């Protein structure tokens, strides 16, 4: 900044104000300083800025996928991409938070402090871990995705209405024997989806048979393929099978084909998520498209709001509704 001030013939204070767009500096001076800075290859030092502002303009991302799908996970990849685009548009960078650093184990809170992040978005993790609770209880601003804590804001896909809409559509197509291969874990997403399935079926007056509600796994087409075969071998098989996600539904499609059956002629299927490939398969999968772009955008805006406006940012739960894509994998009975 001293070199720029000498080149422009202005004070260092004027250079600082011009680069930071202060209103008491003329537009002509701002243009002169900025053009000169660009010619000299000047760019702000993030460490120096952090010392002055006590902020790093860096957001932590906690994403630990037990199935080891990583960023190939369609749903969270799209959520985090939207989060990244929104954060970067507001001048923030991203750092992934983990438990290891150069061979030394660190808690999520320790790594967040080590990296000096201004806030953390928890996109996917075992929320029952003590280390997650420690991070939640800390002074660091935190926003969670698809899980809610009383003390922190969250952005949640409305799985309850999603399952309700999906079941209601399947019933409207004449189906009464509906199976649901659920995610098989104890996450709030799975609990809400299974609970909504029971509630919707009960509200319609349909019984949920135990054998029609097997535990599966998310993004596991191989397992769901085998469960589909078991369901179709029952003495009284279902007429429609719902899957925990669209990728798992593809496993169901493979099972149906191996058995020499057709979709939806012999058996109907439905997925969840609305991933791109589900829209181009034949038959197109009936599914719930989650609004990943809006979820990521709102999570970034909420977290940055907590950082920049802590006194006026509400600790609330934002529900984002999905959209029913009827496809043609559910036939009319």
N, C-alpha and C positions, 0 to 999 in steps of 0.2 A: 504493500500500500504506500510505503514511503517512495518507492521508485515511481509509482503512478502519479503521486502528488507532485514530484519534481518534473516529470514529463508534462503534466497538465498545467503546472504553475498554480496549484491550489493547495490548501492545507490537507493533512492526513484526515482530519475530521470531516472535511468536505468530501473526500474520496469515500469514506465510510458511509456517510449519509447518502451519497449518490448511488452507491452499490446496493444499499438497503432501501432505496426508493423513499427517502424521507420527503415530506411535503415542503420543507423550507429550503429545498434546493431546486433551482430552475431546471426546466426540461433540457435546455441547451447544455447546461453543465453536466447533467446526468448522461446525456448522449456522449459528450466529450470523454467523460471518465470511463464509461462502459466500453466505448470504442477503443480507447487506449488500453484498457485492461485486456480486451480481447486480442489486440495486436501483440501485447506483451506476454500472452499466454497465462494470464492470471486466472486462478480459480480459488474459491474460498477453501480454507483448511478446516475439515470437519472437526478435528480435535480442538483447534483453537475456538471454533464456534461453540463447541460443547462446554468449554471452560467458561466462556462468557455468558452463555444463555442457560447453562445447567441442563441442556437438552441435547440429545444426540441425533434427533430426527431419524431414529432407527427403531423399527417395530419388531418384536420377537414373534415367531410363529412356532407354536408347539403342535406338532403333528406326528403322532406315533401310531402307526397302523399295525395292529397285532397280526394281521394276515400277510404283512410284508408286501403289500401291493404298492406302497409308496405313492409317488405322484402319478402313477399309472391309474390310480383309483379315480374313475370318471367323475364321480360326484364331487369329491374334495378337490380334485385337480381344477375343476371349473370354478369352485367356490374361491380357492386360493388365487387363481388367476385374476378373478374380479377384484379380490381384496388387494392384490398387488397393483393392479392398474389404478385403482382409486387412491391407494396410499401414495404411489409415485406421483400422481397428479397433484398431490398436496405437499410434495417435497420430502417424503419419507422413503427410506430404504428398508429392506427386510433382512432379518437374520433368523435362521432356524435354531431353535433351542433344543438341546439334547442333554444327556447325562454324562458325556465323556469329553474330556479335553486333554489331549496329549498323554493318554494313558491314565489320567486321574479322574475318578468318578466325582461328578458334581450333581447336586440336586437341580431341579428345574429353576428354583429361585436363585441358587448360587450362580448358575450359568447366565441367567437373565441379568443379574447384577454385574457379573464378569464382563458381559458384552455391553453393559450400560444402556440397555434398551429403554425407551420411554414408556413402553406398554407392551402387552402380550395378547395375541389372539390364540385361544386354544381351539383348534379346529377338530382334532380327533385324538383321543387318548383314553386311558382307563381313568375315568373321572373319580373312581373310588380310591385311587392311590393316595397315600399320605403326602407324597411330594406335590401332588396337584393341590391338595388342601392347603399345604404350606404356601404355595404360590398365591392361591386365592386369598388367604388371610394377610398377605403382605401389603406393603404400601404401593406396589406397582399396579397401575391401571390394567385391568384384564377384561376382555370380552370373550364369551364362550359361544361356540356354534353348536347347535343341536343338543345342548344340555344347559340347564338353568341352575344357578346358585342364587340364593336370596340376596347375597351381598354384591353381586356383580351383574352387569347388563348381559343379555344374551340375544342372539338372533337364531330363531328356531324355525325349521321347516315344519309346516302344520301337518304332521303325520296322521293326526286323528281325523281331520277332515279328508285327507287324501285317501285313507283306507275306506272311510265311509262312502266317499264318492265312487270309489272303484267297486266296492261290494254292491252298492245300490245299482250301478250300471249292469253288473253281471246278473243280478236278480231281475232287472228289467228285461233282460234277454231270455228270461224263462228258467234260469238255473236255480236249483234248490239244493243240490248236493255239491257244496263248494268246499274245497280243501285249501289250506293255507300253509305252505312251507315257510315258517317264520325264520328270523335271523339267528335264533338259538342262543342268544346271549342275554345278559341282564341289563343292557343299556336302556336309557330312557326312550330311545327311538324304538327299540323292539317292544318294550313294555307298552308304549302308547299305541303302536300298531296292532299288537295282539289284543289289547283292551278295546280298541275301536272296532276290531273285527267282531269280538264277542258282543259288544253293545249294539252294533248295527244289525247283526244277525238276529239278536234277541228282539230288537225293535221291530223287525220285519216278521217275527214269529217263527224263525227257523232255528233248529237245534244245531249246535256245533258238536259234531262227533269227535271223540278223542282221537280216533285213528285218522281223522281229516286235518289234524293240527300237529304235524311232526316238526321237531326241531331240525332246522337246516343250518345254513351258514351264509353270510353275505359273500358275494362275488366268488362263489364256489360252484361252478357249473357241473363239475364231476360228481360231487356229493348230491346235488339236486337232481342230477340225471338218475342216480340210483334210487333216491327217494321217490321220484316220479314213477319208476318201474314198480316199486312196492305199492304205491297208491293204486296204480292201474291193475294190479294183480289181486286187489281185495275182492271178496265175493260181491260186494256192492260198491263199485268204484265211483269216485266223484265224476261229475260232468264238466267241472271247471277246476283248474288248479292255479292258485295265486303263488307267486314267488317273491322272495325278499328283495330282489332287484332284477333288472333286465338281463344282466350277464348270467345270473343263475337260471333265468327263464330260458336262455339259450341251451343250457344243459337239459332242461325239460323238453325242448324241441327235439334235441338229439335222441332222447329216450323214446319219444313218440315215434320218431322215424325208424328207430331200431326195432320197434315192436310192429312195424308195418301199418301204423295208424296214421290218420291225417288230422291236421289242425285247420279249421275248427270242426271239420266233419265228424270226427270220432271223439275228440276231446278238445276243450277250450283251455287257453292259458292266459295269464295276465302277469305282467311284471311290475316294476316300480323304478322310478328315477327319470325315465325319458332320455336315456343316452342316445347318442347319434345313431349308432348301429341299429337300434331297435326300430328306427323310423324307416330303414331301408331294407330290412329283412322281408322275406315273403313267406308266410303272412306277416304284415306289420304287427308288432306286439302292442296289445292293449295295455296301457301303462299310465302312471301318474308322472308328469314331467315336473320336476322340482326346479324352482326358479333360482338356479345357482348364481346367476349374475347379480340378482338383487340381494341375495343372502350375503355374498362377498362384499358388495358395495356398502350395504348397511352396517356390516361388522366393522369395516374400515372407518366409516364415518363416525360410528359410535365410539370406537377406541380413540380416534384422534380428538373427538369432542371431550372425552374424559381427560385427555392430556392438556388440551389448550383451554378448555372451559370447565374445569372440574366442579365448580360450584353450581353450574346451571345444567349439567348433563344428568339426565334422569337414570336411575338404576331400574330399568324395566326389561321386560321380555317382549321382543318384537317377533310376531308370528308372520311367516311368509307362506301364503297358500300356493299349492301346486295346481296343475292343470290336467284334467282328464284328456288323454289321447285315446280315442276309441279303437284306432287301428282296425284290424280284421281278424284277430286271433281268438275272439270270443264270438261263437256262433249263436244264433237264435234257436231256442228250443220251442 
